[in-house]
Amino acid sequence: MRIGTLGSGLMTAAIVPHWIAAGHDVMIGGRNAENARKLADTHGVAHGNLAEVAEHGEVLLLAVRSEGVADALDLAGASRGTLAGKVIVDCGNAVNLADYSQVRWDGRSLAEEVEFRSMGGHVVKAFNTCLHEVWRTPRSYGGRRLRVPYCGADEAKERVRDLITAVGVEGLDIGDLSQARHLEAMAIIMIRLLRAGIPPLSAFALVEAGEPL
Ligand SMILES: NC(=O)c1ccc[n+]([C@@H]2O[C@H](COP(=O)([O-])OP(=O)(O)OC[C@H]3O[C@@H](n4cnc5c(N)ncnc54)[C@H](OP(=O)(O)O)[C@@H]3O)[C@@H](O)[C@H]2O)c1
């Protein structure tokens, strides 16, 4: 599959090596050409500006800071229809670290805002719930493979399912894109725990699956 990355930061660096190893045709893109080139050279793949990458990818990984998303989509040519019909994997988080509130755009989650601004793209929200190091080398927790909750329209999720597995984790389909607001809120709790030095598992691994609730 042809995959492009809108962003060449930590999340891209953690996730795309798995897709390259799985044989996908990956092109790394960034606002800063030098950053994109460095990451692409590390893996021996192509790089380009955001518009070239948008052209290349059937699936695009959007991995930019939330405040840069509007710019990134503009630079990718969304208003010219470059993202129409494409699947956009949004791994972003939208948290105001001053008070850990969830940033919204007229009530929309970040994923919904991305879909709105993509002018015909289909967003799948995934990978926002764990730190980049976790995706770099996924391991099991309590004997279980890491699960990736993801959401979006059915046809878009179908295209992303194998890409999730290629990272070495298991997908957990949680529904349509309206569910992204929960994933973004959940990540805020994780970020809050991590910043307080509290392992998130200490807050979430309280019962075993199958135990009566
Ligand atoms: N890091 C994590 O552990 C983690 C975990 C889960 C989710 N996330 C989320 O994933 C997203 C990406 O995080 P990251 O850690 O990969 O970020 P990062 O390492 O800081 O990389 C940010 C990327 O965003 C681009 N960018 C920033 N402002 C931009 C703008 N105005 N226009 C266009 N591009 C812009 C940067 O481009 P340049 O190279 O040109 O500066 C860079 O490629 C964020 O929403 C973050 O909340 C991160």
The ligand as a Tripos MOL2 file, in Angstrom:
@<TRIPOS>MOLECULE
LIG
   48    52     1     0     0
SMALL
NO_CHARGES

@<TRIPOS>ATOM
      1 N1          4.8000   11.7760   21.3390 N.am      1 LIG1
      2 C1          3.9660   10.8950   21.8580 C.2       1 LIG1
      3 O1          4.3540   10.0480   22.6880 O.2       1 LIG1
      4 C2          2.5290   10.8910   21.4190 C.ar      1 LIG1
      5 C3          1.7150    9.8300   21.8100 C.ar      1 LIG1
      6 C4          0.3830    9.7930   21.3910 C.ar      1 LIG1
      7 C5         -0.1080   10.8100   20.5950 C.ar      1 LIG1
      8 N2          0.7150   11.8360   20.2460 N.ar      1 LIG1
      9 C6          0.1540   12.8970   19.3960 C.3       1 LIG1
     10 O2          0.6320   12.6900   18.0810 O.3       1 LIG1
     11 C7          0.7900   13.9550   17.4060 C.3       1 LIG1
     12 C8          2.2330   14.0430   16.9170 C.3       1 LIG1
     13 O3          3.0700   13.9760   18.0410 O.3       1 LIG1
     14 P1          4.6590   13.8510   17.9140 P.3       1 LIG1
     15 O4          5.1300   13.4790   19.2650 O.co2     1 LIG1
     16 O5          5.0210   13.0210   16.7330 O.co2     1 LIG1
     17 O6          5.0310   15.3620   17.6680 O.3       1 LIG1
     18 P2          6.4810   15.9580   17.3350 P.3       1 LIG1
     19 O7          7.5530   14.9590   17.4980 O.co2     1 LIG1
     20 O8          6.5560   17.2400   18.0750 O.co2     1 LIG1
     21 O9          6.3630   16.2040   15.7780 O.3       1 LIG1
     22 C9          5.5020   17.1390   15.3940 C.3       1 LIG1
     23 C10         5.3630   17.1530   13.8970 C.3       1 LIG1
     24 O10         4.3910   18.1480   13.7320 O.3       1 LIG1
     25 C11         4.8560   19.0510   12.7540 C.3       1 LIG1
     26 N3          4.2780   20.3680   12.9930 N.ar      1 LIG1
     27 C12         4.2620   21.0810   14.1370 C.ar      1 LIG1
     28 N4          3.6380   22.2530   13.9230 N.ar      1 LIG1
     29 C13         3.2630   22.2600   12.6150 C.ar      1 LIG1
     30 C14         2.5890   23.1760   11.7900 C.ar      1 LIG1
     31 N5          2.1790   24.3600   12.2780 N.pl3     1 LIG1
     32 N6          2.3580   22.8490   10.4960 N.ar      1 LIG1
     33 C15         2.7900   21.6750   10.0070 C.ar      1 LIG1
     34 N7          3.4500   20.7420   10.7270 N.ar      1 LIG1
     35 C16         3.6700   21.0440   12.0220 C.ar      1 LIG1
     36 C17         6.3590   19.0620   12.9270 C.3       1 LIG1
     37 O11         6.9000   19.5200   11.7230 O.3       1 LIG1
     38 P3          8.3910   20.1060   11.6350 P.3       1 LIG1
     39 O12         9.2850   18.9130   11.5680 O.co2     1 LIG1
     40 O13         8.3470   20.8830   10.4030 O.co2     1 LIG1
     41 O14         8.6060   20.9400   12.8700 O.co2     1 LIG1
     42 C18         6.6320   17.5840   13.1710 C.3       1 LIG1
     43 O15         6.7610   16.8850   11.9480 O.3       1 LIG1
     44 C19         0.4330   15.0250   18.4540 C.3       1 LIG1
     45 O16        -0.9030   15.3990   18.2810 O.3       1 LIG1
     46 C20         0.5730   14.3000   19.7850 C.3       1 LIG1
     47 O17        -0.3000   14.8200   20.7570 O.3       1 LIG1
     48 C21         2.0210   11.9040   20.6210 C.ar      1 LIG1
@<TRIPOS>BOND
     1     1     2 1
     2     2     3 2
     3     2     4 1
     4     4     5 ar
     5     4    48 ar
     6     5     6 ar
     7     6     7 ar
     8     7     8 ar
     9     8     9 1
    10     8    48 ar
    11     9    10 1
    12     9    46 1
    13    10    11 1
    14    11    12 1
    15    11    44 1
    16    12    13 1
    17    13    14 1
    18    14    15 2
    19    14    16 1
    20    14    17 1
    21    17    18 1
    22    18    19 2
    23    18    20 1
    24    18    21 1
    25    21    22 1
    26    22    23 1
    27    23    24 1
    28    23    42 1
    29    24    25 1
    30    25    26 1
    31    25    36 1
    32    26    27 ar
    33    26    35 ar
    34    27    28 ar
    35    28    29 ar
    36    29    30 ar
    37    29    35 ar
    38    30    31 1
    39    30    32 ar
    40    32    33 ar
    41    33    34 ar
    42    34    35 ar
    43    36    37 1
    44    36    42 1
    45    37    38 1
    46    38    39 2
    47    38    40 1
    48    38    41 1
    49    42    43 1
    50    44    45 1
    51    44    46 1
    52    46    47 1
@<TRIPOS>SUBSTRUCTURE
     1 LIG1         1 GROUP 0 **** ****
